[in-house]
């Protein structure tokens, strides 16, 4: 653990989240969005490694998402329509190795 003043933070060197779990950003909570508001389909696929990378990148850019895994062989990632354009840039960076514009 890293102790800074009265703040205690643990350092996690491995993946911090299950890629199938939803992510709610601070902005999402502030705007009062619900899971059903994340309706724009961003990605569909069967590669959980890609799903993990996509989730990490979306969290890094503070973009809320939810994952539908009803079919155990595939997953769908949904974002809010307001975040769709920036989420697509992030997705392109993950899948093609192109960083999103600053």
Gaussian input, Z-matrix of N, CA and C with variables (Angstrom, degrees):
# hf/3-21g

backbone

0 1
 N
 C     1     B1
 C     2     B2     1     A1
 N     3     B3     2     A2     1     D1
 C     4     B4     3     A3     2     D2
 C     5     B5     4     A4     3     D3
 N     6     B6     5     A5     4     D4
 C     7     B7     6     A6     5     D5
 C     8     B8     7     A7     6     D6
 N     9     B9     8     A8     7     D7
 C    10    B10     9     A9     8     D8
 C    11    B11    10    A10     9     D9
 N    12    B12    11    A11    10    D10
 C    13    B13    12    A12    11    D11
 C    14    B14    13    A13    12    D12
 N    15    B15    14    A14    13    D13
 C    16    B16    15    A15    14    D14
 C    17    B17    16    A16    15    D15
 N    18    B18    17    A17    16    D16
 C    19    B19    18    A18    17    D17
 C    20    B20    19    A19    18    D18
 N    21    B21    20    A20    19    D19
 C    22    B22    21    A21    20    D20
 C    23    B23    22    A22    21    D21
 N    24    B24    23    A23    22    D22
 C    25    B25    24    A24    23    D23
 C    26    B26    25    A25    24    D24
 N    27    B27    26    A26    25    D25
 C    28    B28    27    A27    26    D26
 C    29    B29    28    A28    27    D27
 N    30    B30    29    A29    28    D28
 C    31    B31    30    A30    29    D29
 C    32    B32    31    A31    30    D30
 N    33    B33    32    A32    31    D31
 C    34    B34    33    A33    32    D32
 C    35    B35    34    A34    33    D33
 N    36    B36    35    A35    34    D34
 C    37    B37    36    A36    35    D35
 C    38    B38    37    A37    36    D36
 N    39    B39    38    A38    37    D37
 C    40    B40    39    A39    38    D38
 C    41    B41    40    A40    39    D39
 N    42    B42    41    A41    40    D40
 C    43    B43    42    A42    41    D41
 C    44    B44    43    A43    42    D42
 N    45    B45    44    A44    43    D43
 C    46    B46    45    A45    44    D44
 C    47    B47    46    A46    45    D45
 N    48    B48    47    A47    46    D46
 C    49    B49    48    A48    47    D47
 C    50    B50    49    A49    48    D48
 N    51    B51    50    A50    49    D49
 C    52    B52    51    A51    50    D50
 C    53    B53    52    A52    51    D51
 N    54    B54    53    A53    52    D52
 C    55    B55    54    A54    53    D53
 C    56    B56    55    A55    54    D54
 N    57    B57    56    A56    55    D55
 C    58    B58    57    A57    56    D56
 C    59    B59    58    A58    57    D57
 N    60    B60    59    A59    58    D58
 C    61    B61    60    A60    59    D59
 C    62    B62    61    A61    60    D60
 N    63    B63    62    A62    61    D61
 C    64    B64    63    A63    62    D62
 C    65    B65    64    A64    63    D63
 N    66    B66    65    A65    64    D64
 C    67    B67    66    A66    65    D65
 C    68    B68    67    A67    66    D66
 N    69    B69    68    A68    67    D67
 C    70    B70    69    A69    68    D68
 C    71    B71    70    A70    69    D69
 N    72    B72    71    A71    70    D70
 C    73    B73    72    A72    71    D71
 C    74    B74    73    A73    72    D72
 N    75    B75    74    A74    73    D73
 C    76    B76    75    A75    74    D74
 C    77    B77    76    A76    75    D75
 N    78    B78    77    A77    76    D76
 C    79    B79    78    A78    77    D77
 C    80    B80    79    A79    78    D78
 N    81    B81    80    A80    79    D79
 C    82    B82    81    A81    80    D80
 C    83    B83    82    A82    81    D81
 N    84    B84    83    A83    82    D82
 C    85    B85    84    A84    83    D83
 C    86    B86    85    A85    84    D84
 N    87    B87    86    A86    85    D85
 C    88    B88    87    A87    86    D86
 C    89    B89    88    A88    87    D87
 N    90    B90    89    A89    88    D88
 C    91    B91    90    A90    89    D89
 C    92    B92    91    A91    90    D90
 N    93    B93    92    A92    91    D91
 C    94    B94    93    A93    92    D92
 C    95    B95    94    A94    93    D93
 N    96    B96    95    A95    94    D94
 C    97    B97    96    A96    95    D95
 C    98    B98    97    A97    96    D96
 N    99    B99    98    A98    97    D97
 C   100   B100    99    A99    98    D98
 C   101   B101   100   A100    99    D99
 N   102   B102   101   A101   100   D100
 C   103   B103   102   A102   101   D101
 C   104   B104   103   A103   102   D102
 N   105   B105   104   A104   103   D103
 C   106   B106   105   A105   104   D104
 C   107   B107   106   A106   105   D105
 N   108   B108   107   A107   106   D106
 C   109   B109   108   A108   107   D107
 C   110   B110   109   A109   108   D108
 N   111   B111   110   A110   109   D109
 C   112   B112   111   A111   110   D110
 C   113   B113   112   A112   111   D111
 N   114   B114   113   A113   112   D112
 C   115   B115   114   A114   113   D113
 C   116   B116   115   A115   114   D114
 N   117   B117   116   A116   115   D115
 C   118   B118   117   A117   116   D116
 C   119   B119   118   A118   117   D117
 N   120   B120   119   A119   118   D118
 C   121   B121   120   A120   119   D119
 C   122   B122   121   A121   120   D120
 N   123   B123   122   A122   121   D121
 C   124   B124   123   A123   122   D122
 C   125   B125   124   A124   123   D123
 N   126   B126   125   A125   124   D124
 C   127   B127   126   A126   125   D125
 C   128   B128   127   A127   126   D126
 N   129   B129   128   A128   127   D127
 C   130   B130   129   A129   128   D128
 C   131   B131   130   A130   129   D129
 N   132   B132   131   A131   130   D130
 C   133   B133   132   A132   131   D131
 C   134   B134   133   A133   132   D132
 N   135   B135   134   A134   133   D133
 C   136   B136   135   A135   134   D134
 C   137   B137   136   A136   135   D135
 N   138   B138   137   A137   136   D136
 C   139   B139   138   A138   137   D137
 C   140   B140   139   A139   138   D138
 N   141   B141   140   A140   139   D139
 C   142   B142   141   A141   140   D140
 C   143   B143   142   A142   141   D141
 N   144   B144   143   A143   142   D142
 C   145   B145   144   A144   143   D143
 C   146   B146   145   A145   144   D144
 N   147   B147   146   A146   145   D145
 C   148   B148   147   A147   146   D146
 C   149   B149   148   A148   147   D147
 N   150   B150   149   A149   148   D148
 C   151   B151   150   A150   149   D149
 C   152   B152   151   A151   150   D150
 N   153   B153   152   A152   151   D151
 C   154   B154   153   A153   152   D152
 C   155   B155   154   A154   153   D153
 N   156   B156   155   A155   154   D154
 C   157   B157   156   A156   155   D155
 C   158   B158   157   A157   156   D156
 N   159   B159   158   A158   157   D157
 C   160   B160   159   A159   158   D158
 C   161   B161   160   A160   159   D159
 N   162   B162   161   A161   160   D160
 C   163   B163   162   A162   161   D161
 C   164   B164   163   A163   162   D162
 N   165   B165   164   A164   163   D163
 C   166   B166   165   A165   164   D164
 C   167   B167   166   A166   165   D165
 N   168   B168   167   A167   166   D166
 C   169   B169   168   A168   167   D167
 C   170   B170   169   A169   168   D168
 N   171   B171   170   A170   169   D169
 C   172   B172   171   A171   170   D170
 C   173   B173   172   A172   171   D171
 N   174   B174   173   A173   172   D172
 C   175   B175   174   A174   173   D173
 C   176   B176   175   A175   174   D174
 N   177   B177   176   A176   175   D175
 C   178   B178   177   A177   176   D176
 C   179   B179   178   A178   177   D177
 N   180   B180   179   A179   178   D178
 C   181   B181   180   A180   179   D179
 C   182   B182   181   A181   180   D180
 N   183   B183   182   A182   181   D181
 C   184   B184   183   A183   182   D182
 C   185   B185   184   A184   183   D183
 N   186   B186   185   A185   184   D184
 C   187   B187   186   A186   185   D185
 C   188   B188   187   A187   186   D186
 N   189   B189   188   A188   187   D187
 C   190   B190   189   A189   188   D188
 C   191   B191   190   A190   189   D189
 N   192   B192   191   A191   190   D190
 C   193   B193   192   A192   191   D191
 C   194   B194   193   A193   192   D192
 N   195   B195   194   A194   193   D193
 C   196   B196   195   A195   194   D194
 C   197   B197   196   A196   195   D195
 N   198   B198   197   A197   196   D196
 C   199   B199   198   A198   197   D197
 C   200   B200   199   A199   198   D198
 N   201   B201   200   A200   199   D199
 C   202   B202   201   A201   200   D200
 C   203   B203   202   A202   201   D201
 N   204   B204   203   A203   202   D202
 C   205   B205   204   A204   203   D203
 C   206   B206   205   A205   204   D204
 N   207   B207   206   A206   205   D205
 C   208   B208   207   A207   206   D206
 C   209   B209   208   A208   207   D207
 N   210   B210   209   A209   208   D208
 C   211   B211   210   A210   209   D209
 C   212   B212   211   A211   210   D210
 N   213   B213   212   A212   211   D211
 C   214   B214   213   A213   212   D212
 C   215   B215   214   A214   213   D213
 N   216   B216   215   A215   214   D214
 C   217   B217   216   A216   215   D215
 C   218   B218   217   A217   216   D216
 N   219   B219   218   A218   217   D217
 C   220   B220   219   A219   218   D218
 C   221   B221   220   A220   219   D219
 N   222   B222   221   A221   220   D220
 C   223   B223   222   A222   221   D221
 C   224   B224   223   A223   222   D222
 N   225   B225   224   A224   223   D223
 C   226   B226   225   A225   224   D224
 C   227   B227   226   A226   225   D225
 N   228   B228   227   A227   226   D226
 C   229   B229   228   A228   227   D227
 C   230   B230   229   A229   228   D228
 N   231   B231   230   A230   229   D229
 C   232   B232   231   A231   230   D230
 C   233   B233   232   A232   231   D231
 N   234   B234   233   A233   232   D232
 C   235   B235   234   A234   233   D233
 C   236   B236   235   A235   234   D234
 N   237   B237   236   A236   235   D235
 C   238   B238   237   A237   236   D236
 C   239   B239   238   A238   237   D237
 N   240   B240   239   A239   238   D238
 C   241   B241   240   A240   239   D239
 C   242   B242   241   A241   240   D240
 N   243   B243   242   A242   241   D241
 C   244   B244   243   A243   242   D242
 C   245   B245   244   A244   243   D243
 N   246   B246   245   A245   244   D244
 C   247   B247   246   A246   245   D245
 C   248   B248   247   A247   246   D246
 N   249   B249   248   A248   247   D247
 C   250   B250   249   A249   248   D248
 C   251   B251   250   A250   249   D249
 N   252   B252   251   A251   250   D250
 C   253   B253   252   A252   251   D251
 C   254   B254   253   A253   252   D252
 N   255   B255   254   A254   253   D253
 C   256   B256   255   A255   254   D254
 C   257   B257   256   A256   255   D255
 N   258   B258   257   A257   256   D256
 C   259   B259   258   A258   257   D257
 C   260   B260   259   A259   258   D258
 N   261   B261   260   A260   259   D259
 C   262   B262   261   A261   260   D260
 C   263   B263   262   A262   261   D261
 N   264   B264   263   A263   262   D262
 C   265   B265   264   A264   263   D263
 C   266   B266   265   A265   264   D264
 N   267   B267   266   A266   265   D265
 C   268   B268   267   A267   266   D266
 C   269   B269   268   A268   267   D267
 N   270   B270   269   A269   268   D268
 C   271   B271   270   A270   269   D269
 C   272   B272   271   A271   270   D270
 N   273   B273   272   A272   271   D271
 C   274   B274   273   A273   272   D272
 C   275   B275   274   A274   273   D273
 N   276   B276   275   A275   274   D274
 C   277   B277   276   A276   275   D275
 C   278   B278   277   A277   276   D276
 N   279   B279   278   A278   277   D277
 C   280   B280   279   A279   278   D278
 C   281   B281   280   A280   279   D279
 N   282   B282   281   A281   280   D280
 C   283   B283   282   A282   281   D281
 C   284   B284   283   A283   282   D282
 N   285   B285   284   A284   283   D283
 C   286   B286   285   A285   284   D284
 C   287   B287   286   A286   285   D285
 N   288   B288   287   A287   286   D286
 C   289   B289   288   A288   287   D287
 C   290   B290   289   A289   288   D288
 N   291   B291   290   A290   289   D289
 C   292   B292   291   A291   290   D290
 C   293   B293   292   A292   291   D291
 N   294   B294   293   A293   292   D292
 C   295   B295   294   A294   293   D293
 C   296   B296   295   A295   294   D294
 N   297   B297   296   A296   295   D295
 C   298   B298   297   A297   296   D296
 C   299   B299   298   A298   297   D297
 N   300   B300   299   A299   298   D298
 C   301   B301   300   A300   299   D299
 C   302   B302   301   A301   300   D300
 N   303   B303   302   A302   301   D301
 C   304   B304   303   A303   302   D302
 C   305   B305   304   A304   303   D303

   B1=1.4501
   B2=1.5110
   B3=1.2890
   B4=1.4458
   B5=1.5174
   B6=1.3292
   B7=1.4554
   B8=1.5216
   B9=1.3287
   B10=1.4607
   B11=1.5192
   B12=1.3209
   B13=1.4622
   B14=1.5126
   B15=1.3108
   B16=1.4549
   B17=1.5246
   B18=1.3353
   B19=1.4617
   B20=1.5196
   B21=1.3273
   B22=1.4515
   B23=1.5178
   B24=1.3127
   B25=1.4593
   B26=1.5170
   B27=1.3133
   B28=1.4554
   B29=1.5220
   B30=1.2931
   B31=1.4580
   B32=1.5135
   B33=1.3114
   B34=1.4544
   B35=1.5186
   B36=1.3232
   B37=1.4540
   B38=1.5211
   B39=1.3068
   B40=1.4534
   B41=1.5101
   B42=1.3405
   B43=1.4604
   B44=1.5254
   B45=1.3190
   B46=1.4555
   B47=1.5187
   B48=1.3003
   B49=1.4631
   B50=1.5162
   B51=1.3212
   B52=1.4569
   B53=1.5255
   B54=1.3291
   B55=1.4704
   B56=1.5204
   B57=1.3254
   B58=1.4651
   B59=1.5219
   B60=1.3271
   B61=1.4622
   B62=1.5245
   B63=1.3324
   B64=1.4681
   B65=1.5261
   B66=1.3109
   B67=1.4632
   B68=1.5166
   B69=1.3269
   B70=1.4576
   B71=1.5128
   B72=1.3053
   B73=1.4590
   B74=1.5251
   B75=1.3263
   B76=1.4685
   B77=1.5225
   B78=1.3227
   B79=1.4691
   B80=1.5247
   B81=1.3328
   B82=1.4627
   B83=1.5185
   B84=1.3179
   B85=1.4686
   B86=1.5206
   B87=1.3311
   B88=1.4659
   B89=1.5352
   B90=1.3299
   B91=1.4680
   B92=1.5283
   B93=1.3262
   B94=1.4597
   B95=1.5154
   B96=1.3283
   B97=1.4588
   B98=1.5250
   B99=1.3242
   B100=1.4659
   B101=1.5235
   B102=1.3276
   B103=1.4681
   B104=1.5282
   B105=1.3226
   B106=1.4686
   B107=1.5320
   B108=1.3337
   B109=1.4625
   B110=1.5293
   B111=1.3221
   B112=1.4723
   B113=1.5232
   B114=1.3207
   B115=1.4617
   B116=1.5241
   B117=1.3254
   B118=1.4673
   B119=1.5289
   B120=1.3286
   B121=1.4644
   B122=1.5254
   B123=1.3174
   B124=1.4573
   B125=1.5202
   B126=1.3243
   B127=1.4687
   B128=1.5127
   B129=1.3271
   B130=1.4592
   B131=1.5134
   B132=1.3188
   B133=1.4546
   B134=1.5098
   B135=1.3343
   B136=1.4603
   B137=1.5215
   B138=1.3092
   B139=1.4557
   B140=1.5286
   B141=1.3487
   B142=1.4565
   B143=1.5172
   B144=1.3284
   B145=1.4691
   B146=1.5279
   B147=1.3199
   B148=1.4675
   B149=1.5224
   B150=1.3258
   B151=1.4594
   B152=1.5234
   B153=1.3176
   B154=1.4632
   B155=1.5260
   B156=1.3267
   B157=1.4630
   B158=1.5140
   B159=1.3106
   B160=1.4645
   B161=1.5289
   B162=1.3268
   B163=1.4675
   B164=1.5182
   B165=1.3405
   B166=1.4645
   B167=1.5330
   B168=1.3321
   B169=1.4667
   B170=1.5278
   B171=1.3312
   B172=1.4632
   B173=1.5271
   B174=1.3395
   B175=1.4702
   B176=1.5266
   B177=1.3233
   B178=1.4624
   B179=1.5272
   B180=1.3291
   B181=1.4627
   B182=1.5257
   B183=1.3311
   B184=1.4631
   B185=1.5264
   B186=1.3360
   B187=1.4575
   B188=1.5277
   B189=1.3215
   B190=1.4626
   B191=1.5228
   B192=1.3482
   B193=1.4639
   B194=1.5182
   B195=1.3153
   B196=1.4700
   B197=1.5163
   B198=1.3184
   B199=1.4613
   B200=1.5261
   B201=1.3096
   B202=1.4596
   B203=1.5196
   B204=1.3237
   B205=1.4762
   B206=1.5187
   B207=1.3140
   B208=1.4759
   B209=1.5214
   B210=1.3210
   B211=1.4641
   B212=1.5288
   B213=1.3409
   B214=1.4671
   B215=1.5256
   B216=1.3244
   B217=1.4681
   B218=1.5225
   B219=1.3441
   B220=1.4571
   B221=1.5280
   B222=1.3135
   B223=1.4575
   B224=1.5175
   B225=1.3197
   B226=1.4626
   B227=1.5203
   B228=1.3316
   B229=1.4541
   B230=1.5250
   B231=1.3329
   B232=1.4543
   B233=1.5214
   B234=1.3299
   B235=1.4645
   B236=1.5278
   B237=1.3105
   B238=1.4648
   B239=1.5352
   B240=1.3332
   B241=1.4668
   B242=1.5304
   B243=1.3174
   B244=1.4598
   B245=1.5336
   B246=1.3376
   B247=1.4709
   B248=1.5205
   B249=1.3216
   B250=1.4653
   B251=1.5309
   B252=1.3030
   B253=1.4698
   B254=1.5282
   B255=1.3224
   B256=1.4663
   B257=1.5283
   B258=1.3244
   B259=1.4664
   B260=1.5295
   B261=1.3319
   B262=1.4680
   B263=1.5310
   B264=1.3235
   B265=1.4718
   B266=1.5299
   B267=1.3179
   B268=1.4640
   B269=1.5263
   B270=1.3261
   B271=1.4672
   B272=1.5200
   B273=1.3139
   B274=1.4659
   B275=1.5285
   B276=1.3165
   B277=1.4606
   B278=1.5105
   B279=1.3113
   B280=1.4639
   B281=1.5326
   B282=1.3122
   B283=1.4683
   B284=1.5109
   B285=1.3400
   B286=1.4721
   B287=1.5194
   B288=1.3258
   B289=1.4536
   B290=1.5185
   B291=1.3337
   B292=1.4583
   B293=1.5282
   B294=1.3401
   B295=1.4685
   B296=1.5235
   B297=1.3515
   B298=1.4591
   B299=1.5261
   B300=1.3364
   B301=1.4693
   B302=1.5238
   B303=1.3276
   B304=1.4754
   B305=1.4956
   A1=110.03
   A2=114.02
   A3=122.26
   A4=107.74
   A5=117.51
   A6=121.32
   A7=108.34
   A8=115.62
   A9=121.88
   A10=106.41
   A11=116.93
   A12=119.66
   A13=109.60
   A14=116.42
   A15=121.13
   A16=111.85
   A17=116.48
   A18=120.76
   A19=108.78
   A20=116.74
   A21=121.57
   A22=107.95
   A23=115.37
   A24=120.87
   A25=108.56
   A26=116.92
   A27=119.71
   A28=108.06
   A29=115.35
   A30=121.07
   A31=107.32
   A32=116.46
   A33=122.84
   A34=107.60
   A35=117.21
   A36=120.61
   A37=113.23
   A38=118.13
   A39=121.14
   A40=110.92
   A41=116.52
   A42=119.70
   A43=109.61
   A44=117.28
   A45=120.12
   A46=113.16
   A47=117.93
   A48=120.31
   A49=110.72
   A50=114.51
   A51=120.69
   A52=105.81
   A53=118.97
   A54=119.74
   A55=113.83
   A56=117.48
   A57=120.06
   A58=112.86
   A59=117.31
   A60=121.52
   A61=110.18
   A62=117.61
   A63=119.85
   A64=110.72
   A65=115.58
   A66=121.43
   A67=108.55
   A68=116.08
   A69=122.22
   A70=108.29
   A71=116.82
   A72=121.67
   A73=109.72
   A74=116.19
   A75=120.73
   A76=110.21
   A77=115.85
   A78=120.93
   A79=110.76
   A80=116.66
   A81=121.43
   A82=110.51
   A83=115.81
   A84=119.98
   A85=110.52
   A86=116.60
   A87=121.24
   A88=110.91
   A89=117.07
   A90=120.97
   A91=111.87
   A92=117.14
   A93=120.11
   A94=114.43
   A95=117.36
   A96=120.46
   A97=110.44
   A98=115.38
   A99=123.45
   A100=108.79
   A101=115.91
   A102=120.67
   A103=111.04
   A104=117.40
   A105=119.92
   A106=112.59
   A107=117.56
   A108=120.74
   A109=111.71
   A110=116.90
   A111=121.31
   A112=106.76
   A113=116.05
   A114=121.35
   A115=114.47
   A116=118.58
   A117=120.50
   A118=109.31
   A119=115.46
   A120=120.58
   A121=109.35
   A122=115.96
   A123=121.55
   A124=111.70
   A125=117.21
   A126=120.92
   A127=109.75
   A128=116.08
   A129=123.38
   A130=106.90
   A131=116.20
   A132=118.19
   A133=112.84
   A134=114.71
   A135=121.46
   A136=112.38
   A137=117.92
   A138=122.23
   A139=109.81
   A140=116.57
   A141=119.51
   A142=112.26
   A143=117.77
   A144=119.33
   A145=110.09
   A146=116.87
   A147=120.28
   A148=109.55
   A149=117.30
   A150=121.36
   A151=110.53
   A152=117.30
   A153=121.38
   A154=110.50
   A155=117.06
   A156=121.19
   A157=112.28
   A158=116.88
   A159=121.67
   A160=109.63
   A161=116.03
   A162=120.03
   A163=111.97
   A164=116.99
   A165=119.94
   A166=110.98
   A167=116.42
   A168=120.13
   A169=111.20
   A170=117.38
   A171=119.76
   A172=110.74
   A173=116.70
   A174=119.29
   A175=110.93
   A176=116.63
   A177=120.69
   A178=111.05
   A179=116.41
   A180=121.24
   A181=111.92
   A182=116.73
   A183=123.45
   A184=112.47
   A185=115.53
   A186=121.77
   A187=107.99
   A188=115.44
   A189=120.94
   A190=109.78
   A191=115.40
   A192=120.19
   A193=109.81
   A194=114.14
   A195=120.72
   A196=107.59
   A197=115.36
   A198=120.83
   A199=108.85
   A200=116.40
   A201=122.86
   A202=107.27
   A203=116.71
   A204=122.14
   A205=110.94
   A206=116.92
   A207=118.63
   A208=111.70
   A209=115.81
   A210=120.85
   A211=106.44
   A212=118.30
   A213=119.68
   A214=113.80
   A215=118.12
   A216=120.65
   A217=113.17
   A218=117.49
   A219=118.95
   A220=109.95
   A221=115.06
   A222=121.10
   A223=109.21
   A224=115.28
   A225=122.38
   A226=107.40
   A227=116.18
   A228=121.98
   A229=108.20
   A230=116.09
   A231=122.64
   A232=110.03
   A233=116.51
   A234=123.09
   A235=108.50
   A236=116.04
   A237=120.80
   A238=108.16
   A239=118.16
   A240=120.19
   A241=113.28
   A242=117.58
   A243=121.33
   A244=111.95
   A245=116.61
   A246=122.07
   A247=113.65
   A248=117.20
   A249=120.15
   A250=113.11
   A251=118.88
   A252=120.69
   A253=111.41
   A254=116.98
   A255=118.94
   A256=110.88
   A257=117.75
   A258=120.70
   A259=110.88
   A260=117.09
   A261=120.23
   A262=111.00
   A263=117.60
   A264=120.77
   A265=110.51
   A266=116.25
   A267=120.64
   A268=109.73
   A269=117.08
   A270=121.60
   A271=110.82
   A272=116.81
   A273=120.57
   A274=109.95
   A275=116.37
   A276=119.92
   A277=112.25
   A278=117.52
   A279=121.73
   A280=110.09
   A281=116.60
   A282=120.14
   A283=113.86
   A284=117.00
   A285=120.07
   A286=113.37
   A287=116.94
   A288=120.45
   A289=113.24
   A290=116.86
   A291=121.65
   A292=107.80
   A293=117.52
   A294=118.15
   A295=111.84
   A296=116.86
   A297=118.66
   A298=110.27
   A299=117.21
   A300=119.47
   A301=110.11
   A302=115.12
   A303=121.05
   A304=110.64
   D1=147.08
   D2=177.40
   D3=-106.75
   D4=123.10
   D5=-178.57
   D6=-109.60
   D7=122.05
   D8=178.22
   D9=-123.44
   D10=107.56
   D11=-177.62
   D12=56.95
   D13=-125.91
   D14=179.12
   D15=-94.46
   D16=1.67
   D17=-178.44
   D18=-94.51
   D19=128.69
   D20=178.04
   D21=-113.49
   D22=125.22
   D23=178.92
   D24=-127.22
   D25=139.50
   D26=174.96
   D27=-99.07
   D28=147.87
   D29=179.49
   D30=-101.18
   D31=124.96
   D32=-179.62
   D33=-113.67
   D34=115.24
   D35=-177.27
   D36=-88.09
   D37=-12.59
   D38=-179.67
   D39=-102.51
   D40=-175.48
   D41=177.53
   D42=-59.74
   D43=134.01
   D44=-174.96
   D45=-91.57
   D46=-17.97
   D47=-175.90
   D48=-135.40
   D49=150.26
   D50=169.31
   D51=-70.54
   D52=125.73
   D53=-175.83
   D54=-61.48
   D55=-16.05
   D56=179.74
   D57=-86.97
   D58=-7.73
   D59=-179.35
   D60=-80.65
   D61=145.06
   D62=177.49
   D63=-71.93
   D64=160.34
   D65=175.75
   D66=-125.25
   D67=128.49
   D68=178.36
   D69=-114.58
   D70=114.22
   D71=178.75
   D72=-77.14
   D73=165.24
   D74=175.99
   D75=-60.40
   D76=-39.16
   D77=-179.80
   D78=-63.83
   D79=-39.12
   D80=179.38
   D81=-61.17
   D82=-44.44
   D83=179.24
   D84=-65.53
   D85=-41.48
   D86=-179.21
   D87=-63.00
   D88=-36.67
   D89=-178.77
   D90=-81.37
   D91=-11.79
   D92=177.90
   D93=76.82
   D94=26.60
   D95=179.66
   D96=-72.96
   D97=150.61
   D98=175.64
   D99=-111.06
   D100=167.09
   D101=-179.67
   D102=-55.12
   D103=-40.17
   D104=-178.67
   D105=-69.80
   D106=-15.08
   D107=175.40
   D108=-74.33
   D109=-19.99
   D110=177.94
   D111=-86.22
   D112=82.24
   D113=-168.65
   D114=-114.14
   D115=-7.22
   D116=-178.85
   D117=-84.82
   D118=117.94
   D119=-179.94
   D120=-69.55
   D121=120.03
   D122=-178.95
   D123=-98.08
   D124=-41.95
   D125=-173.05
   D126=-154.73
   D127=143.62
   D128=171.65
   D129=-132.23
   D130=135.24
   D131=179.04
   D132=-173.50
   D133=177.37
   D134=-178.57
   D135=-114.93
   D136=-3.63
   D137=-176.61
   D138=-91.93
   D139=105.77
   D140=-179.02
   D141=-69.17
   D142=-23.94
   D143=174.52
   D144=-66.60
   D145=-41.10
   D146=175.91
   D147=-64.86
   D148=-41.95
   D149=178.58
   D150=-59.52
   D151=-41.16
   D152=178.58
   D153=-62.91
   D154=-45.56
   D155=178.49
   D156=-63.49
   D157=-40.09
   D158=178.89
   D159=-64.34
   D160=-45.71
   D161=179.24
   D162=-61.62
   D163=-44.46
   D164=179.41
   D165=-61.55
   D166=-42.63
   D167=-178.70
   D168=-67.24
   D169=-41.30
   D170=178.46
   D171=-64.20
   D172=-41.11
   D173=177.29
   D174=-64.03
   D175=-39.91
   D176=179.26
   D177=-59.80
   D178=-35.34
   D179=179.88
   D180=-94.37
   D181=9.82
   D182=176.46
   D183=57.56
   D184=42.16
   D185=178.07
   D186=-106.36
   D187=120.18
   D188=179.92
   D189=-68.81
   D190=145.51
   D191=176.23
   D192=-152.00
   D193=161.29
   D194=170.95
   D195=-133.00
   D196=155.02
   D197=-177.25
   D198=-121.23
   D199=134.12
   D200=175.20
   D201=-106.11
   D202=116.63
   D203=-179.59
   D204=-122.52
   D205=39.65
   D206=179.48
   D207=-60.15
   D208=-37.53
   D209=174.23
   D210=-90.38
   D211=116.47
   D212=-176.14
   D213=-64.54
   D214=-10.88
   D215=-179.98
   D216=-96.61
   D217=-2.45
   D218=179.83
   D219=-152.16
   D220=167.28
   D221=179.01
   D222=-140.24
   D223=153.96
   D224=175.34
   D225=-126.47
   D226=135.23
   D227=178.94
   D228=-110.03
   D229=129.01
   D230=-179.52
   D231=-119.02
   D232=143.25
   D233=175.81
   D234=-128.41
   D235=170.37
   D236=177.04
   D237=-73.87
   D238=142.90
   D239=178.72
   D240=-54.01
   D241=-32.40
   D242=178.72
   D243=-65.25
   D244=-27.57
   D245=-178.91
   D246=-98.23
   D247=-1.28
   D248=-170.92
   D249=-58.93
   D250=-46.53
   D251=-176.81
   D252=-62.34
   D253=-47.57
   D254=-179.90
   D255=-69.35
   D256=-33.74
   D257=177.51
   D258=-65.65
   D259=-36.50
   D260=177.75
   D261=-65.37
   D262=-37.11
   D263=176.35
   D264=-65.14
   D265=-42.36
   D266=177.43
   D267=-62.89
   D268=-44.93
   D269=179.26
   D270=-59.95
   D271=-43.23
   D272=179.06
   D273=-60.53
   D274=-40.26
   D275=178.11
   D276=-62.79
   D277=-39.05
   D278=179.79
   D279=-69.21
   D280=-48.31
   D281=-173.68
   D282=-78.45
   D283=-31.06
   D284=-176.59
   D285=-111.79
   D286=-4.89
   D287=-179.10
   D288=75.64
   D289=20.86
   D290=179.60
   D291=-102.78
   D292=118.52
   D293=-179.60
   D294=-68.49
   D295=146.68
   D296=178.00
   D297=-66.85
   D298=154.77
   D299=179.39
   D300=-64.05
   D301=147.43
   D302=-179.74
   D303=-75.00

